[in-house]
């Protein structure tokens, strides 16, 4: 791992533990085993470091979304959604960058607020587009694909707060419960469970 990547990895850990304001370049430098002045050979400021980390995490997650929906292309939407929320729970638990991306989207530092919200909106709209495509491909859904995708997307984004601020198991419970209720409206005669 390059020194630059090592700095970013340590920075993510500090950002998650201390937040943007509490994260200090000197502490990151100590953890990496370099002098604070050496940090400036890699990053001009804490702001530049955090922006690069956040941009990489957002691009990584957008690529994951594309890959996931491509891999499950043509599958019925209901079981696809169940797999998706489980995968997101696991990604959140296993990948510090995912945690940071969501945390910075929901609680951005003031000086980076506009940028981070814009980046999250890119991620969010990408997911909405992929959901709409999945609904269009599922012949069991009689409801409008765009409206159905928006409903699922809204539920998912609301439940994401449970993932961040409560616990991953509650996130799964909330999404399963609300998707089951939604499905009864989207597929008349359905009990709302995975097919």
Backbone torsions as a table, in degrees:
resi	resn	phi	psi	omega
1	UNK	NA	131.8	179.9
2	UNK	-68.9	161.2	178.9
3	UNK	-59.7	-41.1	179.9
4	UNK	-59.9	-44.2	179.0
5	UNK	-67.2	-37.2	177.7
6	UNK	-63.2	-42.7	177.8
7	UNK	-59.9	-45.6	-178.8
8	UNK	-64.0	-40.0	179.8
9	UNK	-63.1	-45.6	178.6
10	UNK	-65.6	-40.0	-179.8
11	UNK	-61.1	-41.5	178.6
12	UNK	-59.2	-46.1	179.4
13	UNK	-59.5	-44.9	179.6
14	UNK	-66.7	-41.6	179.8
15	UNK	-62.1	-40.6	178.7
16	UNK	-68.5	-34.8	-178.1
17	UNK	-81.6	-41.3	-171.9
18	UNK	-114.0	-6.6	-175.9
19	UNK	76.7	174.1	-177.6
20	UNK	-62.7	-48.9	-176.4
21	UNK	-64.9	-37.8	-176.8
22	UNK	-81.7	-11.4	179.4
23	UNK	-82.4	127.7	-177.6
24	UNK	-118.4	135.4	177.7
25	UNK	-58.4	-36.9	179.7
26	UNK	-61.2	-40.4	179.2
27	UNK	-67.9	-39.1	177.1
28	UNK	-64.3	-45.1	178.6
29	UNK	-58.2	-45.9	178.1
30	UNK	-57.9	-45.7	-178.3
31	UNK	-64.4	-32.6	-179.9
32	UNK	-82.5	-21.9	179.7
33	UNK	91.8	30.1	177.4
34	UNK	-128.9	168.3	176.0
35	UNK	-80.4	153.0	-179.2
36	UNK	-56.3	-39.5	-179.5
37	UNK	-59.5	-33.1	179.7
38	UNK	-67.5	-23.7	178.1
39	UNK	-60.2	-34.1	-175.9
40	UNK	-71.5	-13.4	173.2
41	UNK	-73.0	-21.0	-178.4
42	UNK	-105.4	-39.6	-177.9
43	UNK	-139.9	133.6	-177.8
44	UNK	-70.7	-25.0	-177.0
45	UNK	-162.3	168.2	175.0
46	UNK	-61.9	-40.1	-179.9
47	UNK	-58.6	-46.8	179.3
48	UNK	-61.6	-42.0	179.0
49	UNK	-60.7	-48.5	-177.2
50	UNK	-67.0	-39.7	178.2
51	UNK	-61.5	-44.9	-179.8
52	UNK	-62.9	-43.0	178.6
53	UNK	-61.2	-46.2	-177.0
54	UNK	-67.0	-41.4	178.2
55	UNK	-62.5	-43.1	178.8
56	UNK	-63.0	-43.6	179.9
57	UNK	-63.0	-42.4	-179.8
58	UNK	-65.0	-45.1	177.4
59	UNK	-62.0	-41.2	179.0
60	UNK	-61.4	-42.9	-178.8
61	UNK	-72.6	-34.1	175.1
62	UNK	-65.7	-39.1	176.6
63	UNK	-65.0	-39.6	176.4
64	UNK	-60.3	-46.5	179.8
65	UNK	-56.5	-48.0	180.0
66	UNK	-59.2	-47.3	-178.9
67	UNK	-63.0	-45.7	-178.3
68	UNK	-60.8	-49.7	-177.3
69	UNK	-70.7	-29.8	173.9
70	UNK	-66.7	-43.5	-178.8
71	UNK	-62.8	-32.5	-177.1
72	UNK	-107.2	19.8	-179.3
73	UNK	-57.2	131.1	177.3
74	UNK	90.0	-8.9	178.1
75	UNK	-76.4	152.4	174.6
76	UNK	-57.7	143.0	-172.6
77	UNK	-65.3	-40.4	-174.0
78	UNK	-59.0	-53.3	177.9
79	UNK	-67.3	-29.6	176.2
80	UNK	-60.2	-43.9	179.2
81	UNK	-64.1	-39.9	177.8
82	UNK	-61.3	-44.0	177.7
83	UNK	-63.0	-40.8	-177.7
84	UNK	-62.5	-47.3	-177.9
85	UNK	-67.9	-33.3	175.4
86	UNK	-66.1	-43.9	178.3
87	UNK	-62.1	-41.4	179.2
88	UNK	-66.6	-38.7	176.1
89	UNK	-60.0	-47.3	-179.3
90	UNK	-64.4	-40.7	178.4
91	UNK	-63.3	-40.9	179.5
92	UNK	-62.9	-41.8	-179.4
93	UNK	-72.0	-34.4	-171.7
94	UNK	-97.6	-15.9	-171.9
95	UNK	-123.6	109.4	-178.5
96	UNK	-59.7	-34.6	-179.7
97	UNK	-64.7	-35.2	177.7
98	UNK	-65.9	-45.1	177.5
99	UNK	-56.4	-46.9	-177.6
100	UNK	-65.1	-41.6	179.7
101	UNK	-57.8	-48.2	-179.5
102	UNK	-67.6	-42.4	-179.9
103	UNK	-61.5	-44.0	-179.6
104	UNK	-70.2	-26.3	176.9
105	UNK	-73.9	-39.3	-177.7
106	UNK	-85.2	-28.3	-179.4
107	UNK	-137.9	66.4	-175.3
108	UNK	-72.3	147.5	172.4
109	UNK	-62.3	143.6	-173.8
110	UNK	-53.0	-46.0	-176.1
111	UNK	-71.7	-11.9	179.0
112	UNK	-117.9	7.2	-174.2
113	UNK	-53.2	-54.1	-175.8
114	UNK	-62.0	-44.4	179.9
115	UNK	-62.6	-48.2	-175.9
116	UNK	-69.2	-35.5	176.7
117	UNK	-67.4	-40.6	177.3
118	UNK	-62.3	-42.6	179.1
119	UNK	-64.7	-39.7	178.2
120	UNK	-66.6	-37.1	177.5
121	UNK	-61.5	-37.9	176.1
122	UNK	-60.1	-47.2	177.9
123	UNK	-60.2	-46.7	-176.4
124	UNK	-63.8	-44.8	179.0
125	UNK	-67.0	-33.4	176.7
126	UNK	-63.4	-45.4	177.4
127	UNK	-61.8	-44.2	179.4
128	UNK	-58.8	-43.5	178.3
129	UNK	-61.0	-45.1	-179.5
130	UNK	-65.9	-36.7	176.3
131	UNK	-64.4	-42.2	178.8
132	UNK	-61.0	-42.5	177.6
133	UNK	-61.9	-41.3	179.4
134	UNK	-63.5	-41.1	178.2
135	UNK	-65.7	-38.4	179.5
136	UNK	-62.2	-33.0	-177.6
137	UNK	-81.6	-15.7	-175.8
138	UNK	-91.9	106.2	-175.9
139	UNK	-72.3	-12.7	179.2
140	UNK	-78.1	-14.8	-179.1
141	UNK	-91.7	119.1	179.8
142	UNK	-93.6	-16.8	-178.7
143	UNK	-73.7	160.9	177.9
144	UNK	-58.2	129.5	-176.2
145	UNK	-62.4	-41.9	-178.4
146	UNK	-64.6	-46.4	-179.9
147	UNK	-66.7	-39.6	179.1
148	UNK	-64.1	-44.0	178.7
149	UNK	-62.6	-41.1	179.3
150	UNK	-63.2	-41.0	179.3
151	UNK	-63.0	-47.9	179.6
152	UNK	-63.7	-43.6	-179.9
153	UNK	-59.8	-42.9	-179.9
154	UNK	-64.3	-43.5	177.1
155	UNK	-61.8	-47.3	-178.2
156	UNK	-60.6	-46.0	-179.0
157	UNK	-63.8	-39.7	176.7
158	UNK	-64.8	-41.0	-179.8
159	UNK	-68.7	-26.1	179.0
160	UNK	-58.5	-32.1	176.4
161	UNK	-60.9	-34.2	177.2
162	UNK	-65.8	-37.2	178.4
163	UNK	-63.5	-41.9	-175.4
164	UNK	-79.6	-46.1	-169.8
165	UNK	-103.1	-11.9	178.3
166	UNK	-118.2	-100.2	176.1
167	UNK	-155.0	155.6	-174.9
168	UNK	-60.6	-34.4	179.6
169	UNK	-67.9	-36.5	177.1
170	UNK	-67.5	-35.9	174.4
171	UNK	-56.7	-46.6	178.5
172	UNK	-63.8	-42.6	179.8
173	UNK	-61.7	-46.9	-178.4
174	UNK	-62.6	-47.0	-178.5
175	UNK	-66.1	-42.2	180.0
176	UNK	-62.4	-45.4	-179.2
177	UNK	-63.2	-48.6	-176.3
178	UNK	-72.5	-37.3	177.1
179	UNK	-65.3	-37.5	178.2
180	UNK	-61.9	-43.7	177.9
181	UNK	-65.3	-43.3	179.1
182	UNK	-60.8	-40.3	-176.3
183	UNK	-63.3	-31.9	177.9
184	UNK	-61.7	-30.6	176.7
185	UNK	-82.4	-32.4	-178.1
186	UNK	-79.3	-34.1	-177.8
187	UNK	-127.0	88.7	-179.4
188	UNK	-53.6	137.7	-178.7
189	UNK	88.7	-6.2	179.1
190	UNK	-84.3	149.8	174.9
191	UNK	-90.8	1.3	175.1
192	UNK	87.2	-3.3	-179.0
193	UNK	-87.2	170.1	178.4
194	UNK	-60.3	140.4	-179.5
195	UNK	-88.4	NA	NA
